[in-house]
Amino acid sequence: MNILSTGNEFVSIPEISTETGGIGSVGFIHQGFRACIELHGSEDCPLLQPVVEINGQELPSSYMQSELVSYWIPRFNIPSPELTATAIIFAPLDRRGFVYALTVENTSNSELRVRAGWRGCWQSSSHTVSLSKPMSGSKHANISFQGTSAAVIEFRGHAPMFAMALASQEAVPVRMWNPETGEEIASSTEQCLNASAGSQVCYELMDEYVLQPSEKKAIPVYIGIGLEEVSALASALNLRIHGWDRMLAGLTTWLDKHTIDASDERLKRVMNVNSFYNYFYAQAMTTDTEELVITAARSSRSDSCAIYRDRDAMRWSLPAVLQINWTQARKMLIYALTTQLPNVGLHSRFINGIALEPGLQLDQLCAPVRALHTYVQLTGDMSILFDRRVQTGINTIKDILIVQRNPASLLFETLLMPSGEPSQYPYVCFSNVLVWRVLLDLAALYERIRDVDRTDEAIAIANKLRTAIMEHFVVPGPNGDIYARAVDLEGHFELGDDPEGSLLLLTYFGFCTHEDPVYKNTVDWINSSYYAEHKCGSRCELASKTEGKQARSVLGVANELLAGHTEEALEFLRRAELDGGIACECAEQGTGRAISGMAYAGAAGYLAFGLRLALNGILPEAASALMTRRPTGTLYQPPPEIDHGSKKARL
C-alpha cells in the first residue's frame, strides 16, 4: 500500500493511504513515557477516513487521485458522474491536533441527496522506542455536547494517559460502538462506552445533505489530542474556532515561504518533500511537557523511532532544518548541548538524554561541534558562541575527545564504527577525519571570538592528526594505495566503507581533493565489482539478500551528492519511488522502491541537504533574510528573531 505522511510539532500522521484516504495511525511524543505513542485503526477500518454515500451506495475509492499540496499537505479527489469529493488533511503549526476537511460538489443537473462524513476505529495503542509494543489499559468513549456533538475517547491505566476528540463543524449525528460486544451509544444519550486496550471502539460522524446543482458543501472534522478527555476536546474545539480554511491558508503560506527552489522540478519535489518530512518528523514538542525534543523518526514503521543519535540530529537533520528555519536550528543545537550532553557520543539515547544503547561512537561525539560551526558559518549568529550552555557543551565534548587520543600515534580511538557496529580495530579512518574537521571548525569558532591561543592549539592538533592519518590509514590496495576503513597500530587493517560514514566524504570535509591519487583509488575500489557485494553496507546487504533484490543505500546516494559524484546519484533519484517519496536506508537499484529503513526522518534531512547542494538550490526567503546583515567588528550580535505568528489569538 502506498502511503503519504503529514503532521506538525505535536502530532504525526505517518500512514495515510493513497488508495482510500484513510489514516492508519496518529502519533505524538510523550516525555513521561520517553516514547512515541501511536493510536492505530484496525485492518478493516482505519483510524479515520472520509465516507460519501449516494443513494445508499458508498462512493468507490478505486478512482481516487492523491497529491501533496505545497509538498506536505495530502489532498485526495474522488470523481464520479454525479458528484466530486475532495478531502484534505493538514496539521496547523503549533496545535495539538489536525484537521481533515471533506468537500462534496454536485456536478449533476439535478438535486442530489448525499450522506457524508467520517468513520473510524481506534483498536490499539503502541509505545515505541525503536521497538513498538502494545500498551495495556482501557478505552472510555463518550459523546460531548459542547457547542456541537463530538466523539471523545480516553485511554486509561491507573489514571488517564491520553485522549482523542473528534469535533464536527456543525451538529451532526454521532454514533460510537464496540463491534465485539455490540454495545452502542449515540448523540441522544449520555452513556459511556468501555473497551479493553486491544478492542475496537468505532465511531461515525455523518449526516444527510441536499445539494443543488453546482452546490458545494464543506464537512470538516477537527481532531484534538490531549492528556485526558477535557484537554483533547479543548484542542479540537480550538481548531474549530479558528476555522479550517483560515488555518489551511496560513499553513500553506508558511510552507511556500520555506520551500527551496531548483530548476529540476522532479528533484525539487524530492528535495522539498524530504525537507519538510525531516523538519516535522526529526523534532517534536512533547504532549505532556511541551518541550522540544529531537529524534531520528516519529513513526513506529522505523526502528529509529523516538531515539536520539548525535549523528542523525546534528549532521543529518540540523543542516536540512538550517536551510529553511534558522531559529529552529538554534533550538536544536541548544537541546543537543544541554539535554543530550551528559551522554554525548554514545550510540543512542532516549529523548530525555538517558543512555539507550551505550558505547562510544567517535563520529557521534564530533557531530554537535560540526553542527555548531555549520550554523554559525551560514547564519553569522555570533550570539550562540556566548551562550554559557553552548560553551559548557563544547568544552565537555573537547574533554571527552582528548581522552580518546592515543599519545603515541596521535590517532583517536572509538568503540563503534559509524554504522554502529563494534569496530574490529580501535582507529577508524572516517571518524578520525571527522575529528580533524571539527578541530579546524573549533579553530574557526575560536577565531571569531578572538581567542588566539585556543585557535592555534586546535590548528596544531589538527595538523598532527592529519599527518597521523596519512601515516596509518594509507595501505596497499588492489590498484594502489587506498584509505583503510580501520586499523590498529600493529600493521593490521580492514578495508570497507559505511554509508553512515563514508570515505567518499573526505573531499566534502576538505581533507583531500578529487585528484588525490589515494582518494581516487579508494573511490574506484568502493565502486568496483570486487566490492559490489559490500557496497550498500551491512544493513542494505542483509535487506538485499532477504528481499532477493539488488539494493542501493539511499544514505550512500546522499554521500555521493555531497562528495560531488552527482550524475548517477541524481539520475537514480529522478526515478526512485523511495518510501512514498521519503528517504529510506535501502531501496531497489532499479525502481528505487524502499526495501528497509522506512520512515527515517534523519535520512530524509540528509538527502534534502545533499540535494540542495548538488542542485545549487535557492534558499527560501525565510532562511536567507539575515544574509543582508553586514559583517561588523562587534563580537556579540543578537540571535535571530523568533516568529510567533502561530501564537496569534485570531488567525
Residue pairs with C-beta under 8 A, 6 or more apart in sequence:
1 17
1 18
1 19
2 17
2 18
2 19
2 580
3 14
3 15
3 16
3 17
3 18
3 24
3 580
4 16
4 18
4 66
4 68
4 74
4 580
5 12
5 13
5 14
5 15
5 16
5 277
5 281
5 299
5 580
5 582
5 599
6 13
6 16
6 72
6 73
6 74
6 89
6 90
6 91
6 98
6 280
7 13
7 14
7 91
7 98
7 280
7 281
7 298
8 91
8 92
8 93
8 94
8 95
8 98
8 280
9 93
9 94
9 280
9 283
9 284
9 285
10 28
10 91
10 94
10 95
10 96
10 97
10 225
10 284
10 285
10 287
11 26
11 27
11 28
11 91
11 95
11 96
11 97
11 98
11 225
12 26
12 27
12 28
12 36
12 280
12 281
12 284
12 298
12 299
13 23
13 25
13 26
13 27
13 89
13 91
13 98
14 24
14 25
14 27
14 281
14 298
14 299
14 300
14 301
14 599
15 23
15 24
15 25
15 299
15 301
16 22
16 23
16 24
16 74
16 89
17 24
17 46
18 64
18 66
18 76
18 580
19 61
19 64
20 46
20 49
20 61
20 64
21 49
21 50
21 61
21 64
21 66
21 74
21 76
21 87
22 41
22 45
22 46
22 47
22 48
22 49
23 41
23 46
23 47
23 48
23 49
23 89
23 100
23 120
24 40
24 41
24 46
24 47
25 38
25 39
25 40
25 41
25 47
25 300
26 38
26 39
26 47
26 98
26 164
26 223
26 225
27 36
27 37
27 38
27 39
27 298
27 299
27 300
28 36
28 37
28 162
28 225
28 284
28 286
28 287
29 35
29 36
29 37
29 284
29 285
29 286
29 287
29 293
29 295
29 298
29 306
29 351
30 36
30 37
30 162
30 286
30 287
30 288
31 286
31 288
31 289
31 291
31 293
31 351
31 352
32 288
32 289
33 127
34 129
34 306
34 350
34 351
34 352
34 354
35 127
35 128
35 129
35 306
36 127
36 128
36 129
36 295
36 298
36 299
36 300
36 305
36 306
37 125
37 126
37 127
37 128
37 135
37 162
37 287
38 125
38 126
38 128
38 132
38 299
38 300
39 47
39 122
39 125
39 164
40 47
40 122
40 123
40 124
40 125
40 126
41 47
41 48
41 120
41 121
41 122
41 123
42 121
42 123
42 200
44 121
45 119
45 120
45 121
45 200
45 202
46 120
46 121
47 120
47 121
47 122
48 100
48 118
48 119
48 120
48 166
48 221
48 223
49 118
49 119
49 120
50 76
50 85
50 87
50 100
50 102
50 116
50 117
50 118
51 58
51 116
51 117
51 118
51 119
51 204
51 206
52 58
52 59
52 78
52 83
52 85
52 102
52 104
52 114
52 115
52 116
53 59
53 114
53 115
53 116
54 80
54 82
54 83
54 112
54 113
54 114
55 113
56 115
59 78
59 80
59 83
59 85
60 78
61 78
63 78
63 79
63 80
64 76
64 77
64 78
65 76
65 77
65 78
65 79
66 74
66 75
66 76
66 77
67 74
67 75
68 74
68 75
68 273
68 581
69 75
69 88
69 252
70 251
70 252
70 255
70 256
70 259
71 255
71 259
71 269
71 272
71 273
71 275
71 276
72 255
72 273
72 276
72 277
72 280
73 88
73 89
73 90
73 248
73 251
73 252
73 255
74 88
74 89
75 86
75 87
75 88
75 89
76 86
76 87
76 88
77 84
77 85
77 86
78 84
78 85
78 86
78 87
81 107
81 108
82 106
82 107
82 108
82 112
83 104
83 105
83 106
83 107
83 108
83 112
83 114
83 211
84 104
84 105
84 107
85 102
85 103
85 104
85 105
85 116
86 102
86 103
86 104
86 105
87 100
87 101
87 102
87 103
88 100
88 101
88 248
89 98
89 99
89 100
90 98
90 99
90 247
90 248
90 251
91 97
91 98
91 99
91 251
92 98
92 99
92 239
92 242
92 247
92 248
92 250
92 251
92 646
93 250
93 251
93 254
93 646
94 285
94 646
94 647
95 235
95 238
95 239
95 247
95 646
96 224
96 225
96 226
96 231
96 235
96 287
97 222
97 223
97 224
97 225
97 235
97 236
97 238
97 239
98 223
98 239
99 220
99 221
99 222
99 223
99 239
99 244
99 247
99 248
100 118
100 220
100 221
100 223
101 218
101 219
101 220
101 221
101 244
101 248
102 116
102 117
102 118
102 218
102 219
102 220
102 221
103 216
103 217
103 218
103 219
104 114
104 116
104 209
104 211
104 216
104 217
104 219
105 211
105 214
105 215
105 216
105 217
106 112
106 114
106 211
106 212
106 213
106 214
106 215
106 216
107 214
108 213
109 213
110 213
111 210
111 211
111 212
111 213
112 210
112 211
113 208
113 209
113 210
113 211
114 208
114 209
114 210
114 211
114 217
115 206
115 207
115 208
115 209
116 206
116 207
116 209
116 217
116 219
117 168
117 172
117 204
117 205
117 206
117 207
117 219
117 221
118 166
118 168
118 204
118 205
118 206
118 219
118 221
119 202
119 203
119 204
119 205
119 206
120 166
120 202
120 203
120 204
121 200
121 201
121 202
121 203
122 139
122 153
122 164
122 200
122 201
122 203
123 198
123 199
123 200
123 201
124 134
124 135
124 197
124 198
125 134
125 135
125 137
125 155
125 197
126 132
126 133
126 134
126 135
126 300
127 133
127 134
127 135
128 300
128 305
128 306
129 305
129 306
129 307
129 350
129 356
130 303
130 304
130 305
130 306
130 307
130 348
130 356
131 303
132 300
132 305
134 197
134 198
135 155
135 161
135 197
136 157
136 197
137 155
137 156
137 157
137 161
137 197
138 155
138 156
138 194
138 195
138 196
138 197
139 153
139 154
139 155
139 156
139 194
139 195
139 196
139 197
139 199
139 201
140 153
140 154
140 156
140 192
140 193
140 194
140 229
141 151
141 152
141 153
141 154
141 176
141 185
141 192
141 193
141 194
141 195
141 201
141 203
142 152
142 176
142 185
142 190
142 191
142 192
142 193
142 229
143 149
143 150
143 151
143 152
143 174
143 176
143 185
143 186
143 187
143 189
143 190
144 150
144 151
144 152
144 165
144 167
144 229
144 233
146 233
146 237
147 167
147 237
147 240
148 167
148 168
148 169
148 170
148 171
148 172
148 240
149 168
149 171
149 172
149 173
149 174
149 187
149 205
150 165
150 166
150 167
150 168
150 174
150 233
150 236
150 237
151 165
151 166
151 174
151 176
151 203
151 205
152 163
152 164
152 165
152 166
152 229
152 232
152 233
153 163
153 164
153 165
153 201
153 203
153 229
154 160
154 162
154 163
154 228
154 229
154 232
155 161
155 162
155 163
155 197
160 227
160 228
160 229
161 227
162 225
162 226
162 227
162 228
162 232
162 287
163 225
163 226
163 227
163 228
163 229
163 231
163 232
163 233
164 223
164 224
164 225
164 232
165 223
165 224
165 226
165 229
165 232
165 233
165 235
165 236
166 203
166 205
166 221
166 222
166 223
166 236
167 221
167 222
167 223
167 224
167 233
167 236
167 237
167 239
167 240
168 174
168 205
168 219
168 220
168 221
168 222
169 218
169 219
169 220
169 221
169 222
169 240
169 244
170 207
172 205
172 206
172 207
173 186
173 187
173 205
173 206
173 207
174 186
174 187
174 203
174 204
174 205
175 184
175 185
175 186
175 187
175 203
175 204
176 184
176 185
176 186
176 193
176 201
176 202
176 203
176 204
177 183
177 184
177 185
177 193
177 201
177 202
177 203
178 184
178 193
178 194
178 195
178 199
178 200
178 201
178 202
179 200
179 202
180 195
180 199
180 200
181 195
183 193
184 193
185 191
185 192
185 193
193 201
195 201
205 221
207 219
209 217
209 219
211 217
218 244
218 245
220 244
222 236
222 237
222 239
222 240
222 244
223 236
223 239
224 231
224 232
224 233
224 234
224 235
224 236
224 237
224 238
224 239
225 232
225 235
225 287
226 232
226 233
226 234
226 235
226 287
227 287
227 288
239 247
242 650
242 651
243 651
246 651
247 651
250 645
250 651
254 645
255 276
257 620
257 621
257 622
258 276
258 279
258 324
258 325
258 620
258 622
258 623
259 272
259 324
259 620
260 268
260 271
260 272
260 275
260 323
260 324
260 608
260 612
260 617
260 618
260 619
260 620
261 268
261 617
261 618
261 620
262 268
262 271
262 611
262 612
262 615
262 616
262 617
262 618
263 615
264 570
264 574
264 615
266 574
267 570
267 573
267 574
267 611
267 615
268 615
268 617
269 581
270 573
270 576
270 578
270 581
270 607
270 611
271 607
271 608
271 611
271 612
271 615
271 617
272 608
273 581
273 582
274 320
274 581
274 582
274 583
274 604
274 605
274 607
274 608
274 611
275 320
275 323
275 324
275 604
275 605
275 608
275 612
277 582
277 601
277 604
278 317
278 320
278 321
278 601
278 602
278 604
278 605
278 608
279 320
279 321
279 324
279 325
279 328
279 605
280 298
281 297
281 298
281 299
281 599
281 601
281 604
282 294
282 295
282 296
282 297
282 298
282 312
282 313
282 317
282 321
282 601
282 602
282 604
282 605
283 292
283 293
283 294
283 295
283 317
283 321
283 328
283 332
284 292
284 293
284 295
284 298
285 291
285 292
285 293
286 293
286 351
292 331
292 332
292 335
293 308
293 335
293 339
293 351
293 352
294 308
294 313
294 317
294 332
294 335
294 336
294 340
294 351
295 304
295 305
295 306
295 307
295 308
295 313
295 351
295 601
296 302
296 304
296 305
296 307
296 308
296 309
296 312
296 313
296 600
296 601
296 602
297 304
297 305
297 306
297 307
297 599
297 600
297 601
297 602
298 305
298 306
298 599
298 601
299 305
299 598
299 599
301 598
301 599
302 597
302 598
302 599
302 600
302 601
303 597
304 312
304 600
304 602
305 599
306 350
306 351
307 348
307 349
307 350
307 351
307 356
308 340
308 348
308 349
308 350
308 351
308 353
308 356
309 347
309 348
309 349
309 364
309 602
310 336
310 340
310 344
310 345
310 364
310 365
310 367
310 368
311 361
311 363
311 364
311 367
311 418
311 500
311 501
311 602
312 602
313 332
313 336
313 340
313 367
313 371
313 602
314 332
314 333
314 336
314 367
314 368
314 370
314 371
315 367
315 370
315 371
315 606
316 602
316 603
316 605
316 606
316 609
317 332
317 601
317 602
317 605
317 606
318 329
318 332
318 333
318 371
318 374
318 375
318 605
319 371
319 374
319 605
319 609
320 604
320 605
320 606
320 608
320 609
321 328
321 329
321 332
321 605
322 329
322 374
322 375
322 378
322 379
322 623
323 608
323 609
323 612
323 619
323 620
323 623
324 619
324 620
324 622
324 623
325 622
325 623
326 375
326 378
326 379
326 381
326 623
326 626
326 640
327 639
327 640
327 641
327 642
327 643
329 375
329 379
330 375
330 381
330 384
330 639
330 640
332 371
333 368
333 371
333 372
333 375
333 384
333 390
334 387
334 389
334 390
336 344
336 368
336 371
336 393
337 368
337 372
337 389
337 390
337 392
337 393
337 394
338 389
338 393
339 352
339 353
340 349
340 353
341 353
341 392
341 393
341 396
342 353
343 349
343 353
343 354
343 355
343 358
344 364
344 365
344 368
344 393
344 396
344 397
344 400
345 360
345 361
345 362
345 364
345 365
345 397
345 400
346 355
346 357
346 358
346 359
346 360
346 361
346 364
347 356
347 357
347 358
347 359
347 361
347 364
347 416
347 420
348 356
348 357
349 355
349 356
350 356
357 420
359 415
359 416
359 422
360 404
360 414
360 415
360 416
361 414
361 415
361 416
361 417
361 418
361 420
361 431
362 404
362 412
362 413
362 414
362 416
362 428
362 431
362 432
362 434
362 435
363 414
363 418
363 428
363 430
363 431
363 434
363 501
365 397
365 400
365 401
365 404
366 397
366 401
366 431
366 434
366 435
366 437
366 438
368 393
368 394
368 397
369 394
369 397
369 438
369 441
369 442
370 434
370 437
370 438
370 441
372 384
372 390
372 394
372 441
372 445
373 438
373 441
373 442
373 444
373 445
375 381
375 384
376 382
376 384
376 385
376 445
376 448
377 444
379 626
379 640
380 626
380 627
380 629
380 631
380 637
381 626
381 637
381 639
381 640
382 448
382 449
382 635
382 636
382 637
383 636
383 637
383 638
383 639
384 390
384 639
385 391
385 445
385 448
385 449
386 449
386 635
386 636
394 442
394 445
398 442
401 412
401 435
404 412
404 413
404 414
405 411
405 412
406 412
406 413
406 427
406 489
408 489
409 427
409 468
409 472
409 489
410 464
410 465
410 467
410 468
411 427
411 432
411 465
411 468
411 469
411 472
411 489
412 427
412 431
412 432
412 435
412 465
413 426
413 427
414 423
414 426
414 427
414 428
414 431
415 422
415 423
416 422
416 423
417 423
417 428
417 431
417 485
417 486
417 498
417 501
418 428
418 430
418 431
418 498
418 500
418 501
419 498
419 499
419 500
419 501
419 537
419 538
419 539
420 500
421 538
423 486
424 486
424 494
425 486
425 487
425 488
425 492
425 493
425 494
426 486
426 488
427 472
427 473
427 486
427 487
427 488
427 489
428 485
428 486
428 501
429 469
429 473
429 483
429 484
429 485
429 486
429 487
429 503
430 485
430 498
430 501
430 502
430 503
430 505
431 501
432 465
432 468
432 469
432 473
433 469
433 505
433 506
433 509
433 511
434 501
434 509
435 465
436 462
436 465
436 466
436 469
436 509
436 511
437 509
437 510
437 511
439 458
439 459
439 461
439 462
439 465
440 458
440 459
440 462
440 510
442 454
442 458
443 454
443 455
443 456
443 458
443 459
443 462
446 452
446 454
446 455
446 458
447 455
448 635
449 635
450 635
466 511
469 511
472 487
472 489
473 483
473 484
473 487
473 493
474 481
474 482
474 483
474 484
474 518
475 481
475 482
475 483
475 484
475 487
475 493
475 495
476 482
477 495
477 521
477 522
477 525
478 525
478 528
478 530
479 521
479 524
479 525
480 517
480 518
480 521
481 517
481 518
481 521
482 495
482 518
482 521
482 522
482 525
483 503
483 506
483 518
483 519
483 522
484 493
484 494
484 495
485 493
485 494
485 495
485 496
485 497
485 498
485 503
486 493
486 494
486 496
487 493
487 494
495 525
496 534
497 503
497 504
497 526
497 531
497 534
497 535
497 537
498 537
499 536
499 537
499 540
499 553
499 555
499 556
499 559
500 537
500 555
502 556
502 559
502 563
503 522
503 523
503 526
504 523
504 526
504 556
504 559
504 560
504 562
504 563
504 565
505 559
505 562
505 563
506 512
506 519
506 522
507 513
507 514
507 519
507 563
507 564
508 562
508 563
508 564
512 518
512 519
513 519
514 520
514 564
523 565
525 531
526 535
527 535
533 541
534 541
535 553
535 556
536 543
536 544
536 551
536 552
536 553
536 556
536 586
537 553
537 555
537 556
539 585
539 586
539 596
539 597
540 551
540 552
540 553
540 585
540 586
540 595
540 596
541 551
543 551
543 585
543 586
543 595
543 596
543 597
544 550
544 551
544 586
544 595
547 595
549 588
549 589
549 595
550 588
550 589
550 590
551 586
551 587
551 588
551 589
551 595
551 596
552 572
552 586
552 587
552 588
552 589
552 592
553 585
553 586
554 576
554 578
554 583
554 584
554 585
554 586
554 587
554 597
554 603
554 607
555 585
555 603
555 606
557 569
557 572
557 573
557 607
557 610
558 569
558 583
558 603
558 606
558 607
558 609
558 610
559 610
560 566
560 568
560 569
561 569
561 570
561 607
561 610
561 611
561 613
561 614
562 609
562 610
562 613
562 614
566 614
569 614
570 614
570 615
572 592
573 592
573 607
573 611
575 591
575 592
576 587
576 591
576 592
576 593
577 587
577 591
577 592
577 593
577 594
578 584
578 587
578 592
578 593
578 594
579 594
579 598
579 599
579 600
582 598
582 599
582 600
582 604
583 600
583 603
583 604
583 606
583 607
584 594
584 595
584 596
584 597
584 598
584 599
584 600
584 603
585 596
585 597
585 600
585 603
586 594
586 595
586 596
586 597
587 593
587 594
587 595
588 595
597 603
611 617
612 619
626 640
629 637
